[in-house]
């Protein structure tokens, strides 16, 4: 009788462990409406040259939010991008956009060209699509 209870308890614990491992592997769904709303807000920023830097910075943050919510590992966004590289179809464009964001945050006299802004946002938009956010 005690052996049967012990076996049932062990099987129950094994079942719970398997469930928790499977739960970690299943990618979390993203709030599509939230990401679409934020992306539209970013697009509106592109109408004014003065808000281009903010659009790129916020797009980068939005991508990082998606990476975190999809549970990609890493202490920094760069590490999370490396973890997600198999899911993102155009890694190079995303890295260029992220580096541009870093320049905007750390340097004072970055001269943005419209093509650079559009390329950065197109790369980030594609990554958000790849992750299921857009």
N, C-alpha and C positions, 0 to 999 in steps of 0.2 A: 504494500500500500504506500509506504513512504517513498519507495523507489519510483513508483508510478507518478507520484506528485512531483518528485524531483525532476523526472524526465519531462513532464508537462511544463514545469517552470523553466527548464533550460530551453525547450522548444519555443516557448513564448518569448524568452529573451532573444533567442536567435532570430525569430520573426521580427521583433522590434528593431533589431540592429539592421537587418536587411531592408526594412522599410525606410529607416533613416538614411541609409546609404543610397538607395534608389532616389529618395527625395532630393538629395544633394546633387545628383547627376542630371535631374530634369531641369531644363532651363526655366527660369521664372518668366511668366508673361509680363509684358510691360503695359502700362496704361497708355494706350494708343492716343486717346483724346488729349491727354496732357502733353505728349510730345508734339502732336500736330499743332496744338495751340501755341506752344513755345516756339515752334519753327516758324509759324506765321508771324509771330512777334519779331523774330529775327529778320525775316524777309522785309518787314516794314522798316527796319533800321537801315536797310541797304539803300533806301531812297535818298538818304542824306549822307554825304561824304564824311561829315563830322562824326557820325555814329558807326562808321565801318569798323573801327577797332573794337568797339563794344559788341558789335554783331559777331565778330570772330571769337572774342573772348567768351561770350555767352554760348555760342555754338559748341565750343570746345568743352565748356562746363556741361552742356546738355548731353554731349557724347559720353563724358565721364559718368554722368548720372546713369545713363543706359548701361554702361559697362558694369557699374557697381550693382545695379538692380538685376543684371543677368548673372551676377556672382562670379565675374572674372577676377582671378587672384591678382594681388599686387598691392603694394603700399602706395604707389604713385600711379598717375594716369599712364605714364610711360610703361610701367610694368604691366598694367592692365591691358594696354594696347598690344604688348607682346603676347600676353595670354590669349588675346582674341584674334590674333593675326590669321588664323585659319578660317574664321567666320567673316572677316572683312575682305571684300573683293579687291579693293584698291588701297592696300596698305600704304603705298608710297604717298598718295594724295593726302591721306589722313596724317601721316607723319609730317609732311610739309606744312599742313594746316596747324598742327600742334606746335611745330617749331616757330611758325609765324606768330601764334598766340604768345609763346614764351618771349619772343622779341618785343611784342607790343607791351607786355607786362614789365619787362626788365630794362628796356631801352626807352629813351625819351624822344628821340627824333626819327622814328620809323616813318618812311614815306611810302604810303600804301598806293598801289595802282589798282584800278578797277579789276583788271584781269586776275591779280593775285587774290583779291577778296573773293571774286566769283569762284576761282579754282579751289580755294580753301573751303568755301561753303558747299560747293558741289561734292568735294571729297567727304566732308563730314556728313552731308545729307545721305550719301550712298552708304556710309558706315551705319548710320541710324536705320536705314532700310534693311541692311544686312542683319542687324540685330533684332529686327522686328519692332522697332520703335515707331517708324513711319510707314 
